[in-house]
Structures are given as C-alpha cells and as structure tokens.
C-alpha cells in the first residue's frame, strides 16, 4: 500500500512536467501542419503502439483462451437452439 502512495505522490509531483511535454508535442504537430507535413510523426506512433504490443505478448494465452471460450459458448448456444 505504501508503494502505491509513493507512486501517487510522485505522479502528482511531476504532473506539471508531464502536461508541459504534451504541450510541446502539440506545438510541434501544429507547426508541422502549418508547413503541410504530417501532423503525427513516427516516434509518436511508436509510443502509442508499443504498450499494446507488450500487453498482447504478456497476456496472449489469456486472450486466446478467452476467445476459445467465447467460440465454444457460441457453438453450445447454437446447439441448444436446435434442441428446443
């Protein structure tokens, strides 16, 4: 519990710096849009995609197991319809 409180305190302490970074990204995107270039550069796309790839790799067995359960439930549900 103490670790969570420490993390929350650090987040609150650095929240102002985090919002400044977002403002800088926004300024660069607006500048690129004014010049006619792409507004989202490749670096930002990597930052957005990498966490989802990591989560998929870590939880892929659970994801595929869940999908198999859904498929089996759908098959069982269709079979019950035919019996009624």
Secondary structure as GFF3:
##gff-version 3
##sequence-region A 1 84
A	DSSP	alpha_helix	2	35	.	.	.	ID=ss1
A	DSSP	alpha_helix	42	83	.	.	.	ID=ss2
###
